[in-house]
Amino acid sequence: MSDFRALATVTATLKHVLQTAIQADVPGATVTAVRPGEDTGANLPTTGINLFLYQLSHKGFRANDDLPTQRGDGQTVRRPAAPVELHYLLSCYGDDLKLEPQRLLGGAVAFLNAQPQLTRGQIQTVLADPANSFIAGSDLAEQVDLVRFSPTNLSFDELSRLWSIFLQTHYVLSTTFKASTVILERPVTTVSALPVRQLGLSASPIRQPQISRVQAASGGPIVPGGVLLLQGQDLDGVLTQVEIDGVPAHTTAVAGSEIVLPLPAGLSAGPHTALARLGVDLGSPTGGRFAYASNLAAFVLQPIVTKTGGKYGVTVTNVQGAGSALRAATLKVKVDPPVGPRQLATLELLSGPAVAYTFATLARTDTTAELEAPVTGVKAGDYGVRVRIDGAASPLELDASQTPVAPMAKIP
């Protein structure tokens, strides 16, 4: 791995080795690493080569080498690394009458083909030079992979577009190549993994647990305090765990096609999820580990209108209106589970099996076990009462004709 100075170190080292190589081919030639330009302050060589890093690209096939970088508790166990390639423009300057640019280009291409990588010794020599103090401390030489060079072979059209970014700068004989792979990382403090004290192995056939149905064990609606029955296939293992909304729940019975568990306390009315995990036995002292997971099955916890002394908690107060006039009143209903401030709650009045009126409950600032709704424009009479919370409706007691008989509200 390499720190933030790696890019500059690659350029400085390449400049150094090219300088040594081309001096033998074209006496007096120098190597620079500046932006191409026409002004006198461009610091380009009169005779020599200029290196310009014009682009950085990410190396895809090394991008996932360091995964995962963090433990489940968020602590870093491995430094995140960014593998990149450096794209260079190599431009040649000199006396065209003596074909110096062509001689320089030939010498540079031949050298990069013969020695297509930076050695650790070359990097350390450059870092030891006081003139390169701005990259002192670079750890590129410690990178596991050596930096290698390869031509990029841009077409004439691509090369002309590249030169067009240097405004008011004339083209000179050039070629392009790339340096790869440079792996960049930040000096993040990591946490070492605990040593392995004992190895546990287990062989197990591939399991495919599947939950096909979630229902109340009693066969009725799923209500607070009830028992869930998960039905499916391949649900029993050395270890079996059910998660309700991602939280492990206690199970009371597990068979190949069924799991029975009490409904966890504290669930709100509305939709929830169930998932079964199966484990394998790795032996003592490691014990079991979960290895297989079922599909995510959904179920709906229905609210109920609670009773006190055998009587449903439905009260009607503040009735206004008389005779044939429509009534206004306040309707209060006690429910279980308590309703949170962000849950959508409505009260429905049923005439026979059909919903006659629907009213929104008053806004809540805290979780409450009693809902209140202002009732307006209602005919006098007896109505079935149903609560609907986040789409989950409370169950009704029905007679043989499927007409609600409880809970009821009387609007006098």
C-alpha positions in Angstrom: 0.0 0.0 0.0 1.1 3.6 -0.5 0.3 7.0 1.0 -0.8 10.2 -0.6 2.7 10.9 -1.9 2.7 7.9 -4.2 1.6 9.7 -7.3 4.3 12.3 -7.0 6.8 9.5 -6.2 6.0 7.6 -9.4 6.5 10.8 -11.5 9.7 11.7 -9.7 11.2 8.2 -10.1 10.2 7.9 -13.7 11.7 11.3 -14.4 15.0 10.1 -12.8 15.3 6.8 -14.6 14.4 8.4 -18.0 17.0 11.1 -17.4 19.7 8.5 -17.1 18.5 6.6 -20.1 18.2 9.4 -22.7 21.4 11.1 -21.8 23.2 8.3 -23.6 21.0 8.6 -26.7 20.9 12.4 -27.0 23.7 14.2 -25.1 22.5 17.2 -23.1 18.8 16.1 -23.1 16.9 16.7 -19.8 13.6 15.4 -18.4 10.9 17.6 -16.9 7.5 17.0 -15.4 5.5 20.2 -16.0 2.3 21.2 -17.9 2.9 21.7 -21.6 2.8 25.4 -22.5 4.2 28.0 -24.9 5.2 30.8 -22.5 8.7 31.3 -21.3 7.8 30.3 -17.7 6.7 26.8 -18.8 10.1 25.3 -17.8 10.0 22.9 -20.7 13.4 21.5 -21.9 15.0 22.9 -25.0 16.1 19.4 -25.8 14.5 16.6 -23.8 11.4 14.9 -22.7 8.5 16.3 -20.6 6.2 14.0 -18.5 2.7 15.2 -17.7 0.3 13.2 -15.6 -3.0 14.1 -17.3 -5.5 11.6 -15.8 -6.0 9.1 -13.0 -8.4 6.1 -13.3 -9.5 3.5 -10.9 -8.4 -0.1 -11.3 -11.6 -2.1 -11.2 -10.2 -5.6 -10.7 -8.4 -4.7 -7.5 -11.2 -2.6 -6.0 -12.6 -5.3 -3.7 -9.3 -6.8 -2.5 -9.6 -5.1 0.9 -13.2 -6.0 1.7 -14.4 -6.0 4.4 -12.6 -3.1 6.0 -14.7 -2.8 9.2 -16.1 -5.2 11.9 -19.7 -5.3 12.8 -19.1 -2.8 15.6 -17.6 -0.3 13.2 -14.0 -0.6 14.1 -11.5 -0.6 11.2 -9.7 -4.0 10.7 -8.1 -3.1 7.3 -7.2 0.1 5.7 -9.4 1.0 2.8 -7.4 1.0 -0.4 -7.9 2.7 -3.7 -6.2 1.0 -6.7 -5.5 3.5 -9.4 -3.7 3.8 -12.8 -1.7 6.9 -13.8 -2.0 8.1 -17.4 1.0 10.1 -18.7 1.7 12.2 -21.8 5.3 11.9 -22.9 6.3 14.9 -25.2 9.7 15.3 -27.0 11.4 18.6 -27.6 14.5 19.4 -29.6 16.0 20.4 -33.0 13.8 19.0 -35.7 16.6 19.4 -38.3 18.7 16.9 -36.2 15.5 14.7 -35.6 16.1 15.1 -31.8 12.4 14.7 -30.9 12.3 11.4 -32.8 15.5 10.1 -31.3 14.3 11.0 -27.9 10.9 9.3 -28.4 12.7 6.2 -29.8 15.0 6.0 -26.8 12.2 6.5 -24.3 9.9 3.9 -25.8 12.8 1.4 -26.1 13.7 2.0 -22.4 10.2 1.6 -21.1 9.7 -1.6 -23.1 13.0 -3.0 -21.8 12.5 -1.9 -18.2 8.7 -1.6 -17.8 8.7 -1.2 -14.0 10.0 0.9 -11.1 12.3 -1.1 -8.8 12.3 -0.5 -5.1 16.0 0.5 -5.4 15.2 3.2 -7.9 12.4 4.6 -5.7 14.7 4.7 -2.6 17.4 6.5 -4.6 15.0 9.2 -5.6 13.7 9.6 -2.0 17.2 9.9 -0.7 17.9 12.9 -2.9 17.6 16.2 -0.9 16.2 17.8 -4.0 13.1 15.6 -3.6 12.4 16.5 0.0 8.8 17.2 -0.9 8.1 13.5 -1.2 10.3 12.4 1.7 8.5 9.8 3.8 6.8 8.2 0.8 6.3 4.5 1.3 5.8 3.5 -2.4 8.8 1.3 -2.2 7.0 -0.9 0.4 4.0 -1.5 -1.9 3.6 -5.2 -2.5 3.1 -4.8 -6.3 5.7 -3.0 -8.4 4.5 -0.1 -10.6 4.6 -1.2 -14.2 4.3 0.8 -17.4 2.4 -0.1 -20.6 1.5 1.9 -23.7 -2.1 3.1 -24.1 -2.0 3.6 -28.0 -4.4 6.5 -28.3 -5.7 7.1 -31.8 -4.8 10.3 -33.7 -8.3 11.7 -32.9 -7.9 11.0 -29.2 -4.4 12.4 -29.1 -5.5 15.6 -30.8 -8.4 16.0 -28.3 -5.9 15.5 -25.5 -3.6 18.3 -26.8 -6.7 20.5 -27.3 -6.9 21.0 -23.5 -3.6 22.9 -23.6 -5.0 26.2 -24.9 -2.7 28.1 -27.3 -0.1 25.3 -27.1 1.3 23.8 -30.3 1.5 20.0 -30.7 4.9 18.3 -30.4 5.8 14.7 -31.0 4.1 12.7 -28.2 3.0 9.4 -27.0 1.0 8.1 -24.0 1.4 5.3 -21.5 0.0 4.3 -18.1 1.6 3.3 -14.8 -0.3 0.7 -12.8 -1.1 -0.3 -10.2 -0.7 2.3 -7.4 -2.7 1.4 -4.3 -3.5 4.5 -2.3 -4.5 4.4 1.4 -4.9 6.7 4.4 -2.9 5.9 7.6 -6.0 4.8 9.5 -5.5 3.0 12.8 -6.7 -0.6 12.6 -7.7 -3.1 15.2 -6.0 -6.5 15.0 -8.2 -9.6 14.9 -8.1 -11.9 17.9 -5.8 -15.0 17.3 -7.5 -18.3 16.4 -7.2 -20.6 19.5 -9.1 -23.5 18.0 -10.4 -24.4 14.6 -13.9 -25.8 14.3 -15.1 -27.6 11.1 -18.4 -29.0 10.1 -19.9 -30.5 6.9 -23.5 -29.9 6.1 -25.7 -30.3 3.0 -26.9 -27.1 1.5 -30.1 -26.1 3.2 -32.9 -23.9 1.7 -35.3 -23.1 4.5 -38.6 -21.6 3.2 -41.4 -19.8 5.1 -44.7 -20.1 3.1 -47.2 -18.9 5.7 -47.3 -17.0 9.0 -50.5 -17.3 11.0 -51.8 -17.4 14.5 -51.5 -20.9 16.1 -55.2 -20.6 17.2 -56.3 -20.1 13.5 -57.8 -16.7 14.1 -56.2 -13.3 13.6 -52.8 -12.4 14.8 -53.4 -10.3 17.9 -51.3 -9.1 20.9 -50.4 -11.9 23.3 -51.0 -14.6 20.7 -48.8 -17.4 19.4 -47.3 -17.5 15.9 -47.1 -20.5 13.7 -44.6 -20.4 10.9 -45.2 -23.0 8.2 -42.9 -24.0 5.4 -40.2 -26.5 4.6 -36.7 -27.4 5.9 -37.1 -25.2 9.0 -35.4 -27.5 11.6 -31.6 -27.5 12.1 -28.9 -28.1 14.7 -29.8 -24.5 15.6 -33.0 -22.7 14.6 -33.6 -19.0 15.4 -36.6 -16.9 14.3 -36.1 -13.1 13.9 -39.1 -10.8 14.1 -38.2 -7.5 12.5 -34.6 -8.5 12.7 -34.7 -9.2 16.5 -34.2 -12.8 17.7 -37.4 -14.2 19.3 -37.9 -17.2 21.7 -39.3 -20.3 20.0 -41.2 -23.0 21.8 -41.4 -25.8 19.2 -39.5 -26.5 16.0 -40.3 -29.3 13.5 -39.3 -29.8 9.9 -42.2 -27.8 8.5 -43.4 -25.7 11.5 -42.1 -23.3 14.1 -44.2 -22.2 17.1 -43.3 -19.1 19.0 -45.1 -16.6 21.3 -45.6 -13.2 19.7 -42.9 -10.9 21.1 -44.1 -8.2 23.5 -43.8 -4.6 22.4 -44.7 -5.0 18.7 -46.9 -2.3 17.3 -50.0 -2.9 15.2 -49.3 -3.2 11.5 -47.0 -5.2 9.2 -44.0 -7.1 10.5 -41.5 -9.6 9.1 -40.3 -13.0 10.2 -37.1 -14.8 9.1 -35.7 -18.2 10.2 -32.0 -18.9 10.5 -30.5 -22.4 10.6 -27.1 -23.3 12.1 -24.4 -25.9 11.9 -22.6 -27.5 14.8 -18.8 -26.7 14.9 -18.2 -28.7 18.0 -16.9 -27.8 21.4 -16.0 -25.1 22.5 -17.1 -23.2 19.4 -20.6 -24.5 19.4 -23.1 -23.7 16.6 -23.0 -21.0 14.0 -25.9 -19.8 11.9 -25.3 -20.6 8.2 -28.6 -20.5 6.3 -31.5 -18.0 6.2 -35.0 -18.4 4.9 -37.0 -15.9 2.9 -38.4 -12.8 4.6 -42.1 -13.5 5.3 -44.6 -10.8 6.2 -47.5 -10.8 8.7 -49.9 -8.2 10.1 -50.4 -7.7 13.8 -54.0 -6.7 14.3 -55.0 -4.3 17.1 -57.8 -5.2 19.4 -60.4 -3.1 21.3 -59.6 -4.0 24.9 -62.2 -5.0 27.6 -62.5 -4.0 31.2 -64.7 -6.3 33.3 -66.0 -8.0 30.2 -67.0 -4.7 28.6 -65.4 -3.2 25.5 -63.6 0.1 26.1 -65.8 2.2 23.8 -67.3 5.4 25.1 -69.4 8.1 23.4 -69.6 11.5 24.9 -70.5 15.1 24.1 -73.4 14.1 21.9 -75.0 17.0 20.0 -78.2 16.9 18.0 -81.7 15.5 18.5 -84.6 14.1 16.6 -83.9 13.4 13.0 -80.9 15.7 12.9 -77.4 14.3 12.3 -75.3 13.8 15.4 -71.9 15.1 16.5 -70.0 13.4 19.4 -66.6 12.4 20.7 -65.8 8.7 20.3 -63.0 7.1 22.5 -61.7 3.6 22.0 -59.2 1.7 24.2 -56.8 -0.4 22.1 -53.9 -2.8 22.4 -51.1 -2.6 21.5 -50.7 1.1 22.3 -50.5 3.4 19.2 -47.4 5.5 18.5 -47.5 9.2 17.6 -46.5 8.5 14.0 -48.9 5.7 13.3 -51.9 6.3 11.1 -55.0 5.5 13.1 -58.7 5.7 12.1 -62.0 4.7 13.7 -64.7 3.1 11.6 -68.4 2.9 12.4 -70.2 -0.1 10.7 -73.9 -0.4 9.9 -74.4 -4.1 9.3 -71.3 -5.6 7.5 -70.6 -2.3 5.6 -68.5 0.7 6.8 -70.9 3.6 7.3 -68.4 6.3 8.6 -64.6 6.7 8.9 -63.0 9.3 11.2 -59.4 10.3 11.7 -58.2 10.2 15.3 -56.8 13.2 17.0 -53.0 13.8 16.7 -50.9 12.2 19.4 -47.6 13.4 20.9 -46.9 10.2 22.7 -47.8 6.5 22.6 -51.3 6.0 23.9 -53.6 3.1 24.6 -56.8 5.2 24.0 -57.8 6.7 20.7 -60.1 9.7 20.4 -61.9 11.0 17.3 -64.5 13.8 16.8 -67.6 12.3 15.2 -69.8 14.5 13.0 -72.7 14.0 10.5 -73.7 10.6 12.0 -77.3 9.3 12.1 -78.5 8.2 15.5 -78.2 4.4 16.0 -76.1 1.4 17.0 -72.8 0.9 15.1 -70.1 -1.7 15.1 -66.7 -0.2 16.0 -63.4 -1.0 14.3 -60.0 0.4 14.7 -57.5 0.5 11.8 -53.9 1.2 12.5 -51.3 1.4 9.7 -53.8 -0.6 7.6 -54.3 -3.3 10.2 -58.0 -3.6 11.3 -59.2 -4.8 14.7 -61.3 -8.0 14.6 -65.1 -7.9 15.2 -67.5 -10.3 16.8 -70.0 -11.4 14.1 -73.3 -13.2 14.2 -74.4 -15.9 11.7 -75.3 -13.3 9.1 -71.8 -11.7 9.4 -73.2 -8.7 11.1 -71.0 -7.1 13.8 -72.4 -7.6 17.3 -69.3 -6.3 19.3 -67.7 -4.0 20.0 -70.6 -1.5 19.5 -71.1 2.2 20.0 -74.6 3.7 20.5 -75.1 7.2 19.1 -78.3 8.4 20.9 
